Amino acid sequence: MEKTYLKRKIDAQLKEWFDTKDHSPAVVYGIRQCGKSESIKQFCEKNYKYVNRIDFWKTPNAASAFESSLEVNEIIKSLSVLFPLFRFVPHETVLILDEIQDCPKARLALKFFKEDGRFDVIASGSYIGLNIDNSEVAKPNGSEDFLEMKTMDFEEFLWALGYDDERIRSLLDDFTEKKAIPEAIHAQMKHLFNEYVCVGGYPEAVSKFVQTNSFFEAFKKVRSLVIDAKGDPSKRKDKNGKALYTATEVARIQKAFDLIASFIVNDNHRFVTSKISGNGYQRDDAINYLLNSSLAFKANNIQVPALPLGVRKIDADYKLFYADIGILINVLGYDVVQGILENKLGMNKGYLYEAVVADSLYKANIPLYYFGKGSGLEVDFVISYQGEATLVEAKATTGNTKSSRTIMRNPDHYGKTKLIKIGDYNVSEEGDTITIPHYLTFALGK
C-alpha cells in the first residue's frame, strides 16, 4: 500500500517562508518522528526543480564537504563529488540538510548560503538544542528562519480522517462567537477526540490507525517510537565516534523520562528532581536533555497569575509533560486506552485530562504556567489569552473551580484574571468565564 502523505500545519509555514522575499535558510526543529523529513520532502518536490537531500545521521561522511571551506562554491564542488546525482541550478535548487546538529560546520555554512542567495537551504534537526560537539557547536547567527514542528494536534488528526477546512472552520466560527456546537456534531467530536487521545499525535501512529482502524496497532507503533526515543542518548556520538553520554548519564536521562508519568498521576503533579540520582547539576542535565530534544515540555509555577507571566515563574517549581499525549498513554499501558474508549477510567481520569489539556495547549504554541500555593490554592494552568492573564481549569468531565473563583474575586491581591474551563462542556461564555470542550482546546492558539 502506497504511503499517504498527512497534511500538516508546517506545510503552510514552509509556503509562507518560501514566498517571503530574501528569506534565510529555514531550520525546522522538533521531536524525532514528528514528520519533519516527510513534510520537507513533500514541500520541496512541489516547489523546486532540483532537490538535494543529505541526512547527516545516515551519511556522516557528508560532513567532510563542509570541513575545508564554508565558501558556497567550494561546498557545492565537494558535495558534487560525494553525491554525483546532485544538481545545483541557481534559483531552482534546494539543499535539504537533515539532522544538521550532527554537522556543526553545516550549520555555520547557512550564513554563507544566505549571503550567496543562489540556493535555498532547509535544515532540520531533532537535537538542535543539544551540544553535539562542544568544540564546534554552531549558535544561531541571524541567518536562519526557525520553524518549530510538533507531533499532530487534534485539527491535524481531523485532516487525517478526511475532515476538510470548511467543516473545521464551522467549529471555529461557533467557538469565536461563543455559540454552542450543535449536539450531534458535539457528540461526534467528543468521540473523535477520545480516539485522538488513545492514538496520540505521532504521524506514523495516526497513519497506522487510519489504515487499520486498530487502536492496538497504533499503540504498538507508539511503543516502538518510545523505545527508540529512550535509547537515543546511548546512540549519540561525536564526529570521532565517541559516545556523547556515559552509561550513568543515559540511565539518568531514562529515569527522568520514566518519572514524568509517575508525577503526572501524583496528587500535585509537580516534578521532584531528587528522585533522580546524582547531584543537582547532573539531575538538571538529564531534564534539560528531555527538554532540548523536545521529548518533554515544562509548565513552571508562577508567583502570581498576572502578566507578564514569564518573569514571574519559579524556576525550581514545575510540572513536566511528555511532548505527545500518545507517549503518556503508552507508558501507562493499553488498559488506559480501553478505559478511555469504554468510559471506565473512574476517579483517576482527572490526572489524565490535565495532561491532555497540557498537550493541546503546548501544540497550540501557548506558553504554559500554573499557579499553586502551599495553602492549597492551585489552578491547573495559567496562560496569556487575548492579552489577559487567564486561568485554565482542566477537567475530565466538569468540576470544582474554587481556587479560580477565589483568585478572580481578589484582583487587588492576584491581579485581574479571566477563566477558561475545559472539560465535558459545550461552548459558552458568561462574564469573565468561557467553557469549551476538550476537542476545541487547539482553537485557543488561533
C-alpha positions as CSV (number, residue, x, y, z in Angstrom):
1,M,0.0,0.0,0.0
2,E,1.4,3.4,-1.0
3,K,2.0,5.7,1.9
4,T,-0.4,8.6,2.0
5,Y,1.0,12.0,3.0
6,L,-0.7,13.5,6.0
7,K,-1.4,17.2,5.7
8,R,0.4,19.2,8.4
9,K,0.5,22.8,9.7
10,I,4.1,23.1,8.8
11,D,3.1,22.9,5.1
12,A,1.6,26.4,5.3
13,Q,4.6,27.7,7.3
14,L,7.0,26.5,4.7
15,K,4.9,28.1,2.0
16,E,4.9,31.4,3.8
17,W,8.7,31.1,4.3
18,F,9.1,30.3,0.5
19,D,7.0,33.3,-0.5
20,T,8.9,35.7,1.7
21,K,11.4,37.7,-0.4
22,D,15.1,37.3,0.6
23,H,14.3,34.6,3.1
24,S,17.1,33.0,5.2
25,P,17.8,29.2,5.2
26,A,15.0,27.5,7.2
27,V,15.7,25.4,10.2
28,V,12.8,23.1,11.1
29,Y,13.2,21.6,14.6
30,G,11.2,19.4,16.8
31,I,10.9,15.9,18.4
32,R,12.1,12.9,16.4
33,Q,9.5,11.2,14.3
34,C,7.1,14.2,14.3
35,G,7.2,14.2,10.5
36,K,9.8,16.8,9.7
37,S,11.6,15.0,6.9
38,E,8.5,13.8,5.2
39,S,6.9,17.3,5.2
40,I,10.1,19.0,4.0
41,K,10.4,16.4,1.2
42,Q,6.8,16.8,0.1
43,F,7.1,20.6,0.1
44,C,10.4,20.7,-1.8
45,E,9.2,18.3,-4.5
46,K,6.3,20.6,-5.2
47,N,8.3,23.9,-5.2
48,Y,11.8,23.1,-6.6
49,K,13.0,21.5,-9.8
50,Y,16.1,20.1,-8.1
51,V,16.0,18.6,-4.6
52,N,19.3,17.5,-3.0
53,R,19.0,15.8,0.4
54,I,21.6,14.9,3.0
55,D,20.9,13.0,6.3
56,F,24.0,13.6,8.5
57,W,22.9,10.8,10.8
58,K,22.7,8.2,8.0
59,T,25.6,9.5,5.9
60,P,28.1,11.1,8.4
61,N,30.8,11.2,5.7
62,A,28.8,14.1,4.1
63,A,30.2,16.3,6.8
64,S,33.5,16.3,5.0
65,A,32.1,18.6,2.4
66,F,31.9,21.4,5.0
67,E,35.3,20.8,6.6
68,S,37.8,22.6,4.4
69,S,35.8,25.7,3.4
70,L,32.4,27.4,4.1
71,E,32.5,29.2,0.8
72,V,29.4,28.1,-1.1
73,N,31.2,27.2,-4.4
74,E,33.6,25.0,-2.5
75,I,30.8,23.3,-0.6
76,I,29.0,22.6,-3.8
77,K,32.1,21.3,-5.5
78,S,32.7,18.9,-2.6
79,L,29.0,17.8,-2.5
80,S,29.0,17.1,-6.2
81,V,31.9,14.7,-5.8
82,L,30.3,12.9,-2.9
83,F,26.8,12.8,-4.5
84,P,27.2,12.7,-8.3
85,L,23.4,12.9,-8.8
86,F,23.1,16.3,-7.1
87,R,22.3,19.2,-9.4
88,F,22.8,22.8,-8.4
89,V,21.0,25.3,-10.7
90,P,20.6,28.8,-9.2
91,H,17.1,29.7,-8.0
92,E,15.8,26.2,-8.9
93,T,17.6,24.1,-6.3
94,V,17.0,23.4,-2.7
95,L,19.5,21.6,-0.4
96,I,17.9,19.7,2.5
97,L,20.2,19.1,5.5
98,D,18.6,16.6,7.9
99,E,19.9,16.2,11.4
100,I,22.1,19.2,10.9
101,Q,23.1,19.2,14.6
102,D,25.4,16.3,13.7
103,C,27.4,18.6,11.4
104,P,28.0,22.0,13.2
105,K,30.1,23.2,10.2
106,A,27.0,22.8,8.0
107,R,25.0,24.9,10.5
108,L,27.7,27.6,10.3
109,A,27.5,27.4,6.5
110,L,23.9,28.6,6.5
111,K,25.1,32.1,6.9
112,F,27.1,31.9,3.7
113,F,24.2,30.3,1.8
114,K,22.1,33.3,2.9
115,E,24.7,35.8,1.7
116,D,25.2,33.9,-1.6
117,G,21.5,33.8,-2.4
118,R,21.5,31.3,-5.3
119,F,20.3,28.2,-3.5
120,D,17.6,27.7,-0.9
121,V,18.5,25.5,2.1
122,I,16.1,23.8,4.5
123,A,17.8,22.2,7.5
124,S,16.1,20.1,10.1
125,G,17.1,18.6,13.5
126,S,15.7,16.8,16.5
127,Y,18.5,17.9,18.8
128,I,19.1,21.5,17.8
129,G,19.3,22.4,21.5
130,L,21.9,19.8,22.3
131,N,25.7,20.4,22.1
132,I,26.7,17.5,19.9
133,D,30.3,18.7,19.9
134,N,31.1,21.4,22.4
135,S,34.3,22.4,20.5
136,E,32.3,23.3,17.3
137,V,28.7,23.9,18.4
138,A,27.0,26.3,16.0
139,K,24.9,29.0,17.5
140,P,22.1,30.9,15.8
141,N,23.7,33.6,13.7
142,G,20.7,35.7,12.5
143,S,20.8,34.0,9.1
144,E,18.2,31.3,9.9
145,D,14.4,31.2,9.9
146,F,13.3,28.9,12.7
147,L,10.1,26.8,12.3
148,E,9.1,24.6,15.1
149,M,7.3,21.3,14.4
150,K,5.4,19.2,16.9
151,T,3.5,15.9,16.7
152,M,0.0,16.2,15.3
153,D,-2.7,18.1,17.1
154,F,-6.4,17.3,17.0
155,E,-7.0,19.5,14.0
156,E,-4.3,17.6,12.0
157,F,-5.9,14.4,13.2
158,L,-9.2,15.5,11.8
159,W,-7.4,16.2,8.5
160,A,-6.0,12.7,8.5
161,L,-9.6,11.4,9.0
162,G,-10.8,13.3,5.9
163,Y,-12.3,16.4,7.5
164,D,-11.7,19.4,5.3
165,D,-11.1,23.0,6.4
166,E,-14.6,24.1,5.8
167,R,-16.0,21.6,8.3
168,I,-13.4,22.5,10.9
169,R,-14.0,26.2,10.2
170,S,-17.6,25.9,11.3
171,L,-16.4,24.6,14.7
172,L,-14.1,27.6,14.9
173,D,-16.8,30.0,14.0
174,D,-19.0,28.7,16.8
175,F,-16.1,29.0,19.2
176,T,-15.3,32.6,18.1
177,E,-19.0,33.6,18.5
178,K,-19.2,31.5,21.8
179,K,-22.2,29.6,20.4
180,A,-22.9,26.0,21.5
181,I,-21.8,23.4,19.0
182,P,-24.9,21.5,17.6
183,E,-25.4,18.4,19.8
184,A,-24.9,15.8,17.1
185,I,-21.6,17.4,16.0
186,H,-20.6,17.9,19.6
187,A,-21.1,14.2,20.4
188,Q,-19.2,13.2,17.3
189,M,-16.2,15.5,18.1
190,K,-16.0,14.2,21.7
191,H,-15.8,10.7,20.4
192,L,-13.2,11.6,17.8
193,F,-11.1,13.4,20.4
194,N,-11.1,10.4,22.7
195,E,-9.8,8.4,19.7
196,Y,-7.1,11.0,19.2
197,V,-6.0,10.8,22.9
198,C,-5.8,7.0,22.5
199,V,-3.7,7.1,19.3
200,G,-1.6,10.2,20.1
201,G,-0.1,12.6,17.5
202,Y,2.9,10.7,16.1
203,P,2.2,10.7,12.3
204,E,3.2,7.0,12.0
205,A,0.7,6.0,14.6
206,V,-2.0,8.1,13.1
207,S,-1.3,6.6,9.7
208,K,-1.4,3.1,11.2
209,F,-4.8,3.9,12.8
210,V,-6.2,5.4,9.6
211,Q,-5.1,2.3,7.6
212,T,-6.2,-0.4,10.1
213,N,-8.8,1.3,12.4
214,S,-6.9,-0.5,15.2
215,F,-6.0,1.2,18.4
216,F,-3.8,-1.7,19.3
217,E,-1.8,-1.4,16.1
218,A,-1.4,2.4,16.7
219,F,-0.4,1.6,20.3
220,K,2.3,-0.8,19.2
221,K,3.7,1.8,16.8
222,V,4.0,4.4,19.6
223,R,5.6,1.7,21.8
224,S,8.4,1.2,19.2
225,L,8.9,5.0,18.9
226,V,9.1,5.4,22.7
227,I,11.6,2.6,23.0
228,D,13.6,4.3,20.2
229,A,13.5,7.7,21.9
230,K,14.6,6.3,25.2
231,G,17.5,4.6,23.6
232,D,18.6,7.7,21.6
233,P,21.1,9.1,24.3
234,S,23.1,5.9,24.1
235,K,23.4,6.2,20.3
236,R,24.6,9.8,20.2
237,K,28.3,10.1,19.2
238,D,30.6,13.0,18.3
239,K,32.4,13.3,15.0
240,N,35.1,11.0,16.2
241,G,32.6,8.2,17.0
242,K,32.9,8.7,20.8
243,A,29.7,8.3,22.9
244,L,28.4,11.7,24.0
245,Y,26.8,10.3,27.2
246,T,28.2,7.8,29.7
247,A,26.1,4.8,30.7
248,T,25.4,6.6,34.0
249,E,24.2,9.7,32.2
250,V,22.0,7.6,29.9
251,A,20.4,5.9,32.9
252,R,19.8,9.3,34.5
253,I,18.0,10.6,31.4
254,Q,15.9,7.5,31.1
255,K,15.0,7.7,34.8
256,A,13.9,11.3,34.3
257,F,11.8,10.2,31.3
258,D,10.0,7.5,33.3
259,L,9.4,9.8,36.3
260,I,7.3,12.2,34.2
261,A,4.4,9.6,34.1
262,S,4.7,8.9,37.8
263,F,4.4,12.5,38.8
264,I,1.6,13.2,36.3
265,V,-0.5,10.6,38.2
266,N,0.6,12.0,41.6
267,D,-1.7,14.3,43.6
268,N,0.1,17.6,42.9
269,H,1.8,16.6,39.6
270,R,4.9,18.6,40.4
271,F,8.2,17.1,39.3
272,V,10.6,16.2,42.1
273,T,14.2,16.1,40.8
274,S,15.6,14.4,44.0
275,K,14.1,11.1,42.7
276,I,16.9,11.2,40.0
277,S,20.3,10.0,41.1
278,G,23.3,12.3,41.1
279,N,23.9,15.9,42.2
280,G,21.8,18.9,41.2
281,Y,23.7,19.7,38.1
282,Q,23.5,16.1,36.9
283,R,19.8,15.9,37.5
284,D,19.3,19.2,35.7
285,D,21.3,17.9,32.8
286,A,19.0,14.9,32.5
287,I,15.9,17.1,32.5
288,N,17.5,19.5,30.0
289,Y,18.2,16.7,27.6
290,L,14.5,15.8,27.6
291,L,13.5,19.5,27.1
292,N,16.2,20.3,24.4
293,S,15.4,17.1,22.4
294,S,11.7,18.1,22.5
295,L,10.7,14.9,24.3
296,A,9.1,16.9,27.1
297,F,7.9,20.4,28.0
298,K,7.7,22.3,31.2
299,A,5.0,24.3,33.0
300,N,6.5,26.5,35.7
301,N,4.7,27.6,38.8
302,I,4.4,31.4,39.0
303,Q,4.5,33.8,41.9
304,V,1.2,35.5,41.0
305,P,-1.1,34.9,38.0
306,A,-0.6,38.3,36.4
307,L,1.1,39.5,33.2
308,P,3.8,39.2,32.2
309,L,3.8,35.6,33.2
310,G,7.3,34.7,32.0
311,V,9.1,37.0,34.5
312,R,7.0,35.6,37.4
313,K,8.0,31.9,37.0
314,I,9.5,29.9,39.8
315,D,12.4,28.1,38.2
316,A,12.7,25.3,40.7
317,D,8.9,24.5,40.8
318,Y,7.4,22.9,37.7
319,K,5.4,20.2,36.1
320,L,6.8,18.1,33.3
321,F,4.7,16.6,30.5
322,Y,5.6,14.3,27.5
323,A,5.7,16.2,24.2
324,D,2.9,13.9,22.9
325,I,-0.1,12.5,24.8
326,G,0.5,9.2,23.0
327,I,3.7,8.8,25.0
328,L,1.9,9.1,28.3
329,I,-0.9,6.7,27.2
330,N,1.8,4.2,26.1
331,V,3.8,4.4,29.3
332,L,0.6,3.9,31.3
333,G,-0.4,0.9,29.3
334,Y,-3.1,-0.4,26.9
335,D,-5.6,-0.7,29.7
336,V,-5.9,3.1,29.7
337,V,-6.9,3.0,26.0
338,Q,-9.7,0.6,26.8
339,G,-10.7,2.7,29.8
340,I,-11.0,5.8,27.7
341,L,-12.9,4.1,24.9
342,E,-15.3,2.4,27.3
343,N,-15.5,5.4,29.7
344,K,-14.3,3.3,32.5
345,L,-11.4,5.2,33.9
346,G,-13.3,6.0,37.1
347,M,-12.0,8.6,39.6
348,N,-8.4,8.5,38.3
349,K,-9.1,10.2,35.0
350,G,-8.6,13.8,36.3
351,Y,-4.8,13.5,36.1
352,L,-5.0,12.2,32.5
353,Y,-7.2,15.0,31.2
354,E,-4.9,17.6,32.8
355,A,-2.1,16.1,30.7
356,V,-4.5,16.1,27.7
357,V,-5.2,19.8,28.1
358,A,-1.5,20.5,28.6
359,D,-0.8,18.6,25.3
360,S,-3.3,20.6,23.4
361,L,-2.1,24.0,24.7
362,Y,1.5,23.1,24.1
363,K,0.7,22.1,20.5
364,A,-1.2,25.4,20.1
365,N,2.2,27.2,20.9
366,I,0.8,28.7,24.1
367,P,3.4,29.3,26.8
368,L,2.2,27.3,29.8
369,Y,2.4,28.0,33.5
370,Y,0.4,27.1,36.6
371,F,-0.3,28.7,40.0
372,G,0.0,26.8,43.2
373,K,0.4,27.9,46.9
374,G,1.2,25.9,50.0
375,S,-2.2,27.0,51.3
376,G,-3.9,24.6,48.9
377,L,-4.8,27.3,46.4
378,E,-4.0,25.8,43.0
379,V,-5.0,26.4,39.3
380,D,-4.1,23.8,36.7
381,F,-2.7,26.3,34.2
382,V,-2.3,30.0,33.6
383,I,-1.9,31.4,30.1
384,S,-2.0,34.7,28.3
385,Y,-5.1,34.7,26.2
386,Q,-6.1,37.7,24.1
387,G,-3.8,39.9,26.1
388,E,-5.1,39.0,29.5
389,A,-3.9,36.6,32.3
390,T,-6.3,33.7,32.0
391,L,-6.7,30.8,34.5
392,V,-7.3,27.4,32.9
393,E,-9.1,24.6,34.7
394,A,-8.7,21.2,33.1
395,K,-11.4,18.7,34.0
396,A,-12.2,15.2,32.9
397,T,-15.9,16.0,32.9
398,T,-17.0,19.0,34.9
399,G,-15.8,20.1,38.3
400,N,-15.0,22.5,41.1
401,T,-13.2,25.7,40.3
402,K,-13.0,27.0,43.8
403,S,-9.3,28.2,43.6
404,S,-10.0,30.1,40.4
405,R,-13.1,31.8,41.9
406,T,-11.0,32.9,44.9
407,I,-8.4,34.4,42.6
408,M,-10.9,36.2,40.4
409,R,-12.7,37.6,43.5
410,N,-9.4,39.2,44.7
411,P,-7.9,41.1,41.8
412,D,-6.1,43.5,44.2
413,H,-4.1,40.6,45.5
414,Y,-3.8,38.3,42.4
415,G,-4.3,40.7,39.5
416,K,-7.3,40.8,37.2
417,T,-7.8,37.4,35.6
418,K,-10.3,35.6,33.3
419,L,-11.2,31.9,33.4
420,I,-11.4,29.1,30.8
421,K,-12.9,25.8,31.9
422,I,-12.0,22.9,29.6
423,G,-13.9,19.7,30.1
424,D,-17.1,17.8,29.2
425,Y,-18.7,21.1,28.3
426,N,-20.2,22.7,25.2
427,V,-19.1,26.2,24.2
428,S,-20.4,29.0,26.4
429,E,-19.4,32.4,27.8
430,E,-20.7,34.1,31.0
431,G,-19.0,37.2,32.2
432,D,-15.2,36.5,32.5
433,T,-15.6,32.7,32.2
434,I,-15.5,30.7,29.0
435,T,-16.3,27.0,28.9
436,I,-15.1,24.8,26.0
437,P,-14.9,21.1,25.2
438,H,-11.6,19.3,25.2
439,Y,-11.7,19.0,21.4
440,L,-11.6,22.8,20.9
441,T,-8.6,23.5,23.1
442,F,-6.5,23.8,19.9
443,A,-8.6,26.8,18.9
444,L,-7.1,28.9,21.8
445,G,-4.0,29.2,19.7
446,K,-5.7,30.5,16.6
